[in-house]
């Protein structure tokens, strides 16, 4: 049994020799002097050859002009089939195109903008399939409000991770310097549902997180039970009178003769 081989046609000599014809086609598309040296050719098939020329335009570094020439069967005249600018090795390319829904970032939504949610969004689930704590009561409540979909388990997990690792979570400088956690603060308003044990809303108008969702282990200096230490008592500076002096009387001599010797010992 013999192995089959694909037939590879040799480059057409007339098409290979049509370098000037290909250069002229590139010069018609580019500005004068932009097509550079001939970089080589590539056979595309029977009597089809593509010539490559360097692109000298500073805005297209690493690109090259590709001009495809061909000729009809048994014809001697070579004609231009296609001319295009193609990227080469190291060429500067635009980033891969992404749909707008994948390019959107938090905070991009402005006044009047609409953000449709796809039907298969894994962050949402039909209201009647909610399986979290107090599922039946929650489903009736949500259905009564006309909400066809509610947060799914994936949606809740993503929200919890995002809130806990953000600036209102426990890993921030203000939380580390706080006297206590938000869970022990009187201004901490717990959420309802499955996230009530982890998050709440700050209701202290003087706190930097007022009206925002905060983690239970977050904290700030506006804690309701923060104790204010009394100011330290400053010691009074002693007053010294260095403008006058007092006269001290010399003490009278005592009745004991200090020169007399006293026997020491036991009686």
Order of alpha helices (4+ residues) and beta strands (2+ residues): alpha-alpha-beta-beta-beta-beta-alpha-beta-alpha-beta-alpha-alpha-beta-beta-beta
